[in-house]
Amino acid sequence: MSRLRIKRIAGAVCAVIILTAGAAPFLWAGTDRVIPGVRINGTPAGGMSREELETLMHEKNEELKTDVLAVKSADGVIDEAWKFSDFSVHYKGDEIDKALKAGRDGNIAKIWYDRWHALIMGDAVHWMASYDDGALGNKVKALASEYGKPPVNAEPSFHGDGSVTFSGGRPYLKFDEKALLADAGRILSNGTSGEADVSVLDEKKPDLTEKEAKEVNVVLGRYTTEFGIDGSRDKNIEIAAKSIKGIYVKPGESFSYNQATGARSKENGYQEAPVIINGKLEPGIGGGVCQVSTTLFNAALRAGLFIASREPHFAPAAYVPVGMDATVADDGLDFAFTNPFQHPVCVYTVAGQNTVTTYILGNHADTCSVSFETTHLQNLPHKVIKKHDDSVTEDKR
């Protein structure tokens, strides 16, 4: 065989190989199948038929049910996990057409290039998920409503060994609802678990947050007093007790009873009840608040707090031993203490049906022993008050 003929045969073979190679992407992919090299959301799908794609989509939809949308604020106050299933996240059938159309758009040159690129480099087709935007909107509104309320202190749980743990607590937060909707919608549409950022616009923290409560782990002191049933007086005790429930006092800072409770007025909910005025029981607004201040005084003493301001009643109070009361008044009489410890303390007062109890909560390292000693005890005689009455005749006294 001549060299010229051999060259012609070799050239023809090369041409066949080149043509075959160039046509390969067209020969390997029928019109009803995904072109080779395509991956759908990370899963190889080259050569799949519509029926096989439907099966794949069913599997992907099942996986979406276990995905989670994390919703967090930068400071960690909001930290929630929302299930994709709560928003009916799923892939629709028209996403299958997207996979079948891959490498079939454009002129012949573009189609040839796209198919070869998919074959050699791989080509990603991303199915976009659909979701119930109404359900997402309601979820965001519910979150905004929950944190849009006044701040709430973390609540203590008391244990038999004297220790204390806290749970709950919530600040007031205002955040960008539209931004959260957009970010959460993007993640749901993407079809993959992700984290949506909560952009906080305004925040008001409670007196005692869960973070601060971690330093408060024991009862430093407590005291309980009893009272009879009197609707108005009971109501005043309840209001005063609630106003000092959860007050957080940092090391070196002072607490003022009058400042914490505010004015004892009808506007603040206080009612008329018996109060001691000049040694006599007389009707007055806020009767009963001194029992709460007295209960606090005794708890503060037992906790080892520094008493900065305290005055006894003109006459002994029936609900505590003589000399252990602390009266208050809007005109300036106040009960106050200072926290001398290295850790914060928390005032926690609860009014029951006929008792009021104050706990001074703090850190175990600040536990101290407190004892009481009577240094002076005296019985004061009754006073004799003489009055002259001009209307009385001389033979009468």
C-alpha positions as CSV (number, residue, x, y, z in Angstrom):
1,M,0.0,0.0,0.0
2,S,1.4,3.4,-1.0
3,R,2.2,6.0,1.5
4,L,-0.3,8.4,0.0
5,R,-3.1,5.9,0.5
6,I,-2.1,5.3,4.1
7,K,-2.1,9.0,4.8
8,R,-5.6,9.3,3.2
9,I,-6.9,6.4,5.3
10,A,-5.3,7.9,8.5
11,G,-6.9,11.3,7.7
12,A,-10.3,9.7,7.2
13,V,-10.0,7.9,10.5
14,C,-9.0,11.1,12.3
15,A,-11.9,12.9,10.7
16,V,-14.3,10.2,11.9
17,I,-12.9,10.3,15.4
18,I,-13.2,14.1,15.5
19,L,-16.7,14.1,14.1
20,T,-17.7,11.3,16.5
21,A,-16.1,13.2,19.5
22,G,-17.8,16.4,18.4
23,A,-21.1,14.8,18.1
24,A,-20.8,12.7,21.3
25,P,-22.7,15.1,23.5
26,F,-25.5,15.0,21.0
27,L,-25.5,11.2,20.6
28,W,-25.4,10.5,24.4
29,A,-28.3,12.7,25.4
30,G,-31.7,12.0,24.0
31,T,-34.3,14.8,23.9
32,D,-36.1,13.3,26.9
33,R,-33.1,12.9,29.1
34,V,-30.7,15.2,31.1
35,I,-27.4,15.8,29.3
36,P,-24.4,14.0,30.7
37,G,-22.4,15.8,33.4
38,V,-25.3,17.6,35.0
39,R,-25.7,17.7,38.8
40,I,-29.0,18.8,40.4
41,N,-28.5,20.3,43.8
42,G,-25.3,18.2,44.2
43,T,-26.8,14.9,42.9
44,P,-25.5,13.5,39.6
45,A,-28.5,13.5,37.2
46,G,-26.9,13.0,33.7
47,G,-29.0,10.7,31.5
48,M,-32.0,10.7,33.8
49,S,-35.5,10.5,32.3
50,R,-38.4,12.6,33.4
51,E,-39.7,9.7,35.5
52,E,-36.3,9.3,37.2
53,L,-36.2,13.1,37.8
54,E,-39.7,12.8,39.5
55,T,-38.3,10.1,41.8
56,L,-35.3,12.3,42.6
57,M,-37.5,15.2,43.3
58,H,-39.6,13.2,45.7
59,E,-36.5,12.2,47.6
60,K,-35.3,15.8,47.7
61,N,-38.7,16.9,49.0
62,E,-38.5,14.3,51.8
63,E,-35.0,15.7,52.7
64,L,-36.4,19.2,52.9
65,K,-38.8,18.2,55.7
66,T,-35.8,17.7,58.1
67,D,-34.0,20.9,57.1
68,V,-34.0,23.8,59.6
69,L,-34.0,27.6,59.4
70,A,-31.9,29.1,62.2
71,V,-33.1,32.6,63.3
72,K,-30.6,34.4,65.4
73,S,-29.7,37.9,66.6
74,A,-26.1,39.1,66.9
75,D,-26.2,39.1,70.7
76,G,-27.8,35.7,70.9
77,V,-31.0,36.8,72.6
78,I,-33.1,35.4,69.7
79,D,-32.0,31.9,68.9
80,E,-34.6,29.8,67.3
81,A,-34.9,26.9,64.9
82,W,-37.8,26.8,62.5
83,K,-38.5,23.6,60.6
84,F,-38.8,23.8,56.8
85,S,-41.9,21.6,57.1
86,D,-43.7,24.5,59.0
87,F,-43.6,26.5,55.7
88,S,-44.4,23.6,53.3
89,V,-41.0,24.0,51.6
90,H,-40.9,21.8,48.4
91,Y,-39.8,21.6,44.8
92,K,-42.4,21.9,42.1
93,G,-42.6,19.9,38.9
94,D,-41.6,22.7,36.7
95,E,-38.1,22.5,38.1
96,I,-37.8,19.2,36.3
97,D,-38.2,21.0,33.0
98,K,-35.3,23.3,34.0
99,A,-33.0,20.2,34.2
100,L,-34.2,18.7,30.9
101,K,-33.6,22.1,29.1
102,A,-30.0,22.3,30.3
103,G,-27.6,22.3,27.3
104,R,-30.5,22.8,24.8
105,D,-30.8,26.6,24.6
106,G,-29.1,28.7,21.9
107,N,-27.6,28.0,18.5
108,I,-25.7,24.8,17.6
109,A,-22.3,26.3,18.6
110,K,-23.6,27.3,22.1
111,I,-25.3,24.0,22.6
112,W,-22.2,22.1,21.6
113,Y,-20.1,24.2,23.9
114,D,-22.5,23.9,26.9
115,R,-22.8,20.1,26.5
116,W,-19.0,19.6,26.2
117,H,-18.5,21.9,29.2
118,A,-21.0,19.9,31.2
119,L,-19.4,16.6,30.1
120,I,-15.9,17.7,31.1
121,M,-16.3,20.2,33.8
122,G,-19.7,19.3,35.2
123,D,-22.7,21.6,35.2
124,A,-24.9,22.5,38.1
125,V,-28.6,22.9,37.8
126,H,-30.2,24.3,41.0
127,W,-33.7,23.6,41.8
128,M,-35.4,26.5,43.6
129,A,-37.8,25.5,46.4
130,S,-41.3,27.0,46.9
131,Y,-42.7,27.8,50.3
132,D,-45.8,29.2,52.0
133,D,-44.9,32.9,52.3
134,G,-48.0,33.5,54.4
135,A,-46.9,31.0,57.0
136,L,-43.4,32.6,57.1
137,G,-45.0,36.1,57.4
138,N,-47.1,34.9,60.4
139,K,-44.0,33.4,62.0
140,V,-42.1,36.6,61.8
141,K,-45.0,38.6,63.1
142,A,-45.4,36.2,66.0
143,L,-41.7,36.6,66.9
144,A,-42.0,40.4,66.7
145,S,-45.1,40.3,68.9
146,E,-43.3,38.1,71.5
147,Y,-40.3,40.3,71.8
148,G,-42.3,43.5,71.4
149,K,-43.7,43.2,74.9
150,P,-42.2,44.9,78.0
151,P,-39.1,43.1,79.2
152,V,-39.5,40.1,81.6
153,N,-37.1,39.1,84.3
154,A,-35.6,35.6,84.5
155,E,-37.5,33.6,87.2
156,P,-35.7,31.8,90.0
157,S,-36.3,28.2,91.1
158,F,-35.5,27.4,94.7
159,H,-33.9,24.1,95.6
160,G,-33.7,22.2,98.9
161,D,-30.0,22.8,99.4
162,G,-30.5,26.6,99.3
163,S,-29.3,27.0,95.7
164,V,-31.1,28.9,93.1
165,T,-31.3,28.5,89.3
166,F,-32.9,30.9,86.8
167,S,-34.9,30.3,83.6
168,G,-36.8,32.3,81.2
169,G,-36.5,36.1,81.0
170,R,-36.9,38.2,77.9
171,P,-35.9,41.7,76.8
172,Y,-38.0,44.1,74.6
173,L,-36.7,43.9,71.1
174,K,-37.7,45.7,67.9
175,F,-36.2,44.2,64.7
176,D,-36.4,44.7,61.0
177,E,-39.2,42.4,60.0
178,K,-38.9,43.0,56.3
179,A,-35.1,42.2,56.3
180,L,-35.8,39.0,58.3
181,L,-38.5,38.0,55.8
182,A,-36.2,38.5,52.9
183,D,-33.3,36.6,54.4
184,A,-35.4,33.7,55.6
185,G,-37.2,33.5,52.2
186,R,-33.8,33.4,50.4
187,I,-32.7,30.4,52.6
188,L,-36.0,28.5,52.2
189,S,-35.9,29.1,48.4
190,N,-32.4,27.8,48.3
191,G,-33.5,24.5,49.8
192,T,-30.7,24.2,52.3
193,S,-30.6,24.7,56.0
194,G,-29.2,28.1,56.8
195,E,-29.1,31.0,59.3
196,A,-31.2,34.1,59.0
197,D,-29.9,37.2,60.8
198,V,-32.3,39.3,63.0
199,S,-31.4,43.0,62.7
200,V,-32.2,44.6,66.0
201,L,-33.3,48.2,65.8
202,D,-34.1,48.8,69.5
203,E,-33.6,46.9,72.8
204,K,-34.6,47.2,76.4
205,K,-33.2,44.6,78.8
206,P,-35.0,43.4,81.9
207,D,-33.6,44.1,85.4
208,L,-32.3,40.6,85.5
209,T,-31.2,38.8,82.3
210,E,-30.4,35.1,82.1
211,K,-26.7,36.1,81.6
212,E,-26.6,38.2,84.7
213,A,-28.6,35.5,86.7
214,K,-25.7,33.1,86.2
215,E,-23.9,34.9,89.0
216,V,-26.9,34.6,91.3
217,N,-27.0,31.0,92.6
218,V,-27.9,31.0,96.3
219,V,-30.3,32.4,98.9
220,L,-28.3,34.8,101.0
221,G,-31.2,35.8,103.3
222,R,-35.0,35.5,103.5
223,Y,-37.8,36.6,105.7
224,T,-41.6,36.1,105.9
225,T,-44.3,38.2,107.7
226,E,-48.0,37.5,108.0
227,F,-51.0,39.7,107.6
228,G,-54.8,39.4,108.1
229,I,-57.3,39.5,105.3
230,D,-58.1,43.0,104.3
231,G,-58.9,43.6,100.6
232,S,-57.4,47.1,100.3
233,R,-54.4,46.5,102.4
234,D,-53.7,43.1,100.7
235,K,-53.9,44.8,97.3
236,N,-51.3,47.5,98.4
237,I,-49.0,44.7,99.7
238,E,-49.3,42.9,96.4
239,I,-48.5,46.0,94.4
240,A,-45.5,46.9,96.5
241,A,-44.2,43.4,96.5
242,K,-44.5,43.2,92.7
243,S,-42.6,46.5,92.3
244,I,-39.5,45.1,94.0
245,K,-39.7,41.6,92.6
246,G,-36.5,40.9,90.5
247,I,-34.6,44.2,91.3
248,Y,-31.0,43.6,90.4
249,V,-28.4,45.5,92.5
250,K,-24.8,45.4,91.2
251,P,-21.7,45.4,93.6
252,G,-21.4,48.8,95.3
253,E,-24.8,50.1,94.1
254,S,-27.6,51.1,96.3
255,F,-31.3,50.2,96.4
256,S,-34.1,52.6,97.4
257,Y,-37.5,51.3,98.4
258,N,-39.3,54.5,97.5
259,Q,-37.6,54.8,94.2
260,A,-38.5,51.1,93.3
261,T,-42.1,51.3,94.4
262,G,-42.9,54.8,93.2
263,A,-45.4,57.1,94.8
264,R,-48.2,55.4,96.8
265,S,-51.0,57.0,94.9
266,K,-54.4,56.0,93.4
267,E,-52.8,56.6,90.0
268,N,-50.3,53.8,90.7
269,G,-53.1,51.5,91.9
270,Y,-52.8,51.9,95.6
271,Q,-56.0,51.9,97.7
272,E,-57.0,53.4,101.0
273,A,-56.2,51.3,104.0
274,P,-55.2,51.8,107.7
275,V,-51.8,53.5,108.2
276,I,-50.0,54.6,111.4
277,I,-50.0,58.4,111.6
278,N,-48.6,60.0,114.7
279,G,-49.0,56.8,116.6
280,K,-52.6,56.3,115.5
281,L,-54.2,54.0,112.9
282,E,-55.9,56.2,110.4
283,P,-57.2,55.7,106.8
284,G,-54.6,56.5,104.2
285,I,-53.5,55.7,100.6
286,G,-51.0,52.8,100.5
287,G,-51.6,51.3,103.9
288,G,-49.6,48.0,104.1
289,V,-46.5,49.0,102.1
290,C,-44.5,49.3,105.3
291,Q,-45.0,45.6,105.9
292,V,-43.3,45.0,102.6
293,S,-40.4,47.4,103.4
294,T,-40.1,45.7,106.9
295,T,-40.0,42.2,105.4
296,L,-37.3,43.5,103.0
297,F,-35.3,45.1,105.8
298,N,-35.2,41.8,107.8
299,A,-34.1,39.8,104.7
300,A,-31.4,42.3,103.9
301,L,-30.1,42.1,107.5
302,R,-29.8,38.4,107.3
303,A,-28.1,38.6,103.9
304,G,-25.4,40.9,105.3
305,L,-26.3,43.9,103.2
306,F,-25.3,47.4,104.4
307,I,-28.4,49.2,105.7
308,A,-28.0,52.8,104.4
309,S,-31.4,54.2,105.6
310,R,-34.0,52.9,107.9
311,E,-36.5,54.3,110.4
312,P,-38.8,52.4,112.8
313,H,-42.5,53.2,113.2
314,F,-43.7,55.5,116.0
315,A,-45.4,52.5,117.6
316,P,-44.3,48.8,117.3
317,A,-45.6,46.9,114.3
318,A,-47.5,43.7,115.1
319,Y,-46.0,41.6,112.3
320,V,-42.3,41.7,113.5
321,P,-40.5,41.8,116.9
322,V,-40.0,45.1,118.5
323,G,-37.4,47.2,116.8
324,M,-37.3,45.1,113.6
325,D,-39.6,47.3,111.5
326,A,-38.8,49.8,108.7
327,T,-41.4,52.5,107.9
328,V,-41.5,54.5,104.7
329,A,-43.4,57.5,103.5
330,D,-43.7,59.6,100.3
331,D,-42.5,62.6,102.2
332,G,-39.0,61.3,102.5
333,L,-38.8,58.4,105.0
334,D,-37.1,55.7,102.9
335,F,-35.6,52.3,103.4
336,A,-32.3,51.8,101.5
337,F,-29.4,49.4,101.4
338,T,-26.0,49.1,99.6
339,N,-24.6,45.9,98.1
340,P,-21.1,45.5,99.7
341,F,-20.3,42.2,97.9
342,Q,-18.2,41.4,95.0
343,H,-21.2,39.9,93.1
344,P,-24.7,41.3,92.3
345,V,-27.7,40.6,94.5
346,C,-31.3,40.2,93.5
347,V,-34.4,41.2,95.5
348,Y,-37.2,38.7,95.0
349,T,-40.4,39.4,96.9
350,V,-43.6,37.3,96.7
351,A,-47.0,38.1,98.2
352,G,-49.1,35.1,99.1
353,Q,-52.7,34.8,100.4
354,N,-51.7,36.1,103.9
355,T,-47.9,36.2,103.9
356,V,-45.2,38.2,102.1
357,T,-41.7,36.8,101.7
358,T,-38.6,38.5,100.5
359,Y,-35.5,36.6,99.3
360,I,-32.1,38.2,98.9
361,L,-30.4,36.1,96.2
362,G,-26.7,36.3,95.5
363,N,-23.5,34.4,94.9
364,H,-22.3,31.6,97.0
365,A,-19.0,33.3,97.6
366,D,-20.8,36.1,99.4
367,T,-22.6,33.9,101.9
368,C,-22.0,35.2,105.5
369,S,-23.2,34.4,109.0
370,V,-25.4,37.0,110.7
371,S,-26.5,37.1,114.3
372,F,-28.7,39.4,116.4
373,E,-28.2,40.7,119.9
374,T,-30.5,42.8,122.0
375,T,-28.4,45.6,123.6
376,H,-31.1,47.5,125.3
377,L,-34.7,46.7,126.2
378,Q,-37.0,49.1,128.1
379,N,-40.7,49.2,128.9
380,L,-41.9,52.8,128.4
381,P,-44.8,53.8,130.7
382,H,-48.0,55.1,129.3
383,K,-48.1,58.9,129.0
384,V,-50.6,60.9,131.0
385,I,-52.1,63.7,129.0
386,K,-53.7,66.5,131.0
387,K,-56.2,68.9,129.4
388,H,-58.0,71.8,131.0
389,D,-61.7,72.1,130.2
390,D,-63.3,75.4,131.2
391,S,-66.8,74.0,131.0
392,V,-66.2,71.7,133.9
393,T,-67.2,72.9,137.4
394,E,-64.6,73.2,140.2
395,D,-65.9,70.2,142.1
396,K,-65.1,67.9,139.1
397,R,-61.8,66.8,137.8
